[in-house]
Amino acid sequence: YRGNMYLTNGVNLNSFTSSGAPLFSEIQLGGLSFVTPTIDSVLDRMYIGVSNKKFFALDLKNKGEVKWDFTADAPISAPAVVSAGRKLIFTDVSGKLYGFDVSTSLLPKTGNGPKWKHQILMDSILLAPSLDTMEKVIVGTTSGNVMKLELDSMGKVNINWSTNLMSRVTTSAVLDAYGHIY
């Protein structure tokens, strides 16, 4: 965010200016974080999930103050993504996808549930979701499933398609300018 650096070590989030000076005090997350934080420069927020199932929205203009938090159903092991249409999307290790509307700084508030929630049965997601140009979500799973999901305006998650690669998906999907998925 504007030249600053953020990193986790164990249960703590640290921040530094581009010259290496501490930006704000170390923030204790309450669980281990192996997740790269996601920066939302529109709302000056950072989103990060941790092993204790907590997902945080931190205010970068106010020394990392927690703007809101949410408790997922399982630990979070992958970064969140934010779509151009202001959908905040992340997954937990139990195969659940969560989506929040972050089109304004007022929502969500602590304790509010996600607008979108989808369970991929009998599977686990350990990687960040990817987005195509139409804001559809591509996820890969530990059992080899790759699927394209659509988060509609009414809060429903629709499966556009799904295929099985017969082995574990080990990276997030990459899309080219033509929408081809790799």
Sequence and secondary structure as in RCSB ss.txt:
>XXXX:A:sequence
YRGNMYLTNGVNLNSFTSSGAPLFSEIQLGGLSFVTPTIDSVLDRMYIGVSNKKFFALDLKNKGEVKWDFTADAP
ISAPAVVSAGRKLIFTDVSGKLYGFDVSTSLLPKTGNGPKWKHQILMDSILLAPSLDTMEKVIVGTTSGNVMKLE
LDSMGKVNINWSTNLMSRVTTSAVLDAYGHIY
>XXXX:A:secstr
 TT EEEEETTEEEEE TTS B S  EE SS   S  EEETTTTEEEEE TTSEEEEEEGGGTTEEEEEEE SS 
  S  EE TT EEEEE TTSEEEEEE SSTT   TT   SEEEE TT    S  EE TT  EEEE TTSEEEEEE
E TTS EEEEEEEE SS   S   B TT  B 
